[in-house]
């Protein structure tokens, strides 16, 4: 029972952060060429937040992504495109140090609704390890949520990365 108070305090702190933190950047877990929904959603979102940079990790080829943002009237100089990631864990681990180096303390985290649980687990661990908060922003879809096992597996991988720098991406490549 003594563990309940710290959990309630942590939960309360996270709720306050969600309400009062003003993100300094957008972090998008990119979709595939067939799924430009995340990029299109983010282009519209970016128009409502015109003064913050947009980091896109993985996803569509640069030409598709740049075209989506250009059509929406978003300045391409706001875009930081990263294609080092091979999966959701590495979406975070390949960029977190760059975000920290730029002094970014808070981001909007954008991904599809079905993918958000796993993204939040990994984000709490990887971004949190560098003192970066996030506000989750879901892209609506008709896809069923991912199995919780993926969130547990990748949460464990994120913890291992924080401790060792190893993502385990080579081990899960065929399990996606």
C-alpha positions in Angstrom: 0.0 0.0 0.0 2.9 2.4 0.6 3.6 2.5 -3.1 0.2 4.1 -3.9 1.2 7.6 -2.7 4.2 7.9 -5.0 2.1 6.6 -7.9 -0.6 9.2 -7.2 2.0 11.9 -6.9 3.6 10.9 -10.2 0.2 10.7 -12.0 -0.7 14.1 -10.6 2.6 15.5 -11.8 2.1 14.1 -15.3 -1.4 15.5 -15.5 -0.1 19.0 -14.6 2.6 18.7 -17.2 0.0 17.8 -19.9 -2.1 20.8 -19.1 0.7 23.5 -18.6 3.7 22.5 -20.7 4.1 24.4 -24.0 5.9 22.2 -26.4 8.9 23.6 -28.3 8.8 21.2 -31.2 6.8 18.5 -33.0 8.0 15.0 -33.1 6.3 12.8 -35.6 6.7 9.1 -35.9 6.4 8.9 -39.7 4.2 6.6 -41.6 4.9 4.7 -44.8 4.5 5.8 -48.3 1.1 4.1 -48.4 0.2 5.9 -45.2 0.7 9.6 -45.5 -2.0 10.3 -42.8 0.6 11.2 -40.2 2.4 13.7 -42.4 -0.9 15.2 -43.7 -2.2 15.5 -40.1 1.0 17.1 -39.0 1.0 19.6 -41.9 -2.4 20.8 -40.7 -1.3 20.8 -37.1 1.9 22.8 -38.0 -0.2 25.6 -39.4 -1.8 26.0 -36.0 1.6 26.0 -34.4 3.6 28.2 -36.8 6.7 28.9 -34.7 8.0 25.5 -33.8 10.2 23.0 -35.7 8.9 19.7 -36.9 11.0 16.6 -36.5 9.9 13.6 -38.5 11.5 10.2 -37.9 11.1 7.4 -40.4 8.2 7.4 -42.7 7.6 8.5 -46.2 10.5 9.3 -48.6 11.7 13.0 -48.3 10.1 14.0 -51.6 6.6 12.8 -50.5 6.9 14.4 -47.0 8.2 17.7 -48.4 5.4 17.8 -51.0 2.7 17.3 -48.3 4.1 20.1 -46.2 4.6 22.4 -49.2 0.9 21.8 -50.3 -0.1 22.8 -46.8 1.9 26.0 -47.0 4.4 25.0 -44.3 7.9 26.3 -44.7 10.3 23.4 -45.4 13.0 25.1 -43.2 10.9 24.0 -40.2 11.3 20.3 -41.2 14.0 18.1 -39.8 13.8 14.7 -41.5 15.5 11.7 -40.0 15.7 8.3 -41.6 18.1 6.5 -39.3 15.3 4.7 -37.4 14.3 1.2 -38.3 11.4 0.8 -35.8 9.5 2.6 -33.0 12.2 2.4 -30.4 14.8 3.8 -32.7 12.4 6.6 -33.8 13.1 8.0 -30.4 16.7 6.9 -29.7 18.1 8.3 -33.0 16.7 11.8 -32.2 16.6 12.3 -28.5 20.1 13.6 -28.1 19.6 16.0 -31.0 16.5 17.3 -29.4 18.3 17.7 -26.1 21.3 19.4 -27.8 18.8 22.0 -29.2 17.6 22.7 -25.7 14.1 21.2 -26.4 12.4 20.3 -23.2 9.0 19.4 -24.5 7.5 18.1 -27.7 4.1 17.3 -29.3 4.3 13.6 -30.0 2.3 12.7 -33.1 1.5 9.2 -34.3 -1.5 7.1 -35.2 -4.0 6.4 -32.5 -3.5 2.6 -32.8 0.2 3.1 -32.2 0.0 5.7 -29.4 0.1 3.4 -26.4 3.5 1.9 -27.5 4.8 5.3 -28.5 3.9 6.8 -25.1 5.6 3.9 -23.2 8.8 4.3 -25.2 8.6 8.2 -25.1 8.3 8.2 -21.3 11.4 6.1 -21.0 13.6 7.5 -23.8 12.6 11.2 -23.9 12.2 11.1 -20.1 15.8 9.9 -19.7 16.9 13.3 -21.2 14.3 15.4 -19.3 12.1 15.9 -22.3 8.3 15.9 -21.7 5.7 15.3 -24.4 2.1 15.9 -25.2 0.6 13.0 -27.2 -1.5 14.0 -30.2 -3.2 11.1 -32.0 -3.9 10.8 -35.7 -7.3 9.2 -36.0 -7.6 5.9 -37.8 -9.8 2.9 -38.2 -7.1 0.5 -37.2 -7.4 -1.5 -34.0 -4.9 -0.7 -31.2 -1.7 -2.7 -31.3 -1.4 -5.6 -28.8 -0.2 -4.6 -25.4 2.7 -7.1 -25.8 4.3 -4.7 -28.3 4.3 -1.9 -25.8 5.7 -4.2 -23.1 8.4 -5.5 -25.4 9.5 -2.1 -26.7 9.3 -0.6 -23.2 11.8 -3.2 -22.1 14.0 -2.4 -25.1 13.8 1.3 -24.2 14.9 0.6 -20.6 17.8 -1.5 -22.0 18.8 1.4 -24.3 18.8 3.9 -21.4 21.1 1.5 -19.5 23.4 0.3 -22.3 22.8 2.2 -25.5 21.7 -1.0 -27.2 18.2 -0.8 -28.9 17.7 -4.5 -29.8 16.4 -3.5 -33.2 18.3 -6.3 -34.8 16.4 -8.8 -32.6 12.9 -7.6 -33.4 13.3 -6.8 -37.1 11.2 -9.7 -38.2 8.7 -9.4 -35.3 7.1 -6.1 -36.4 
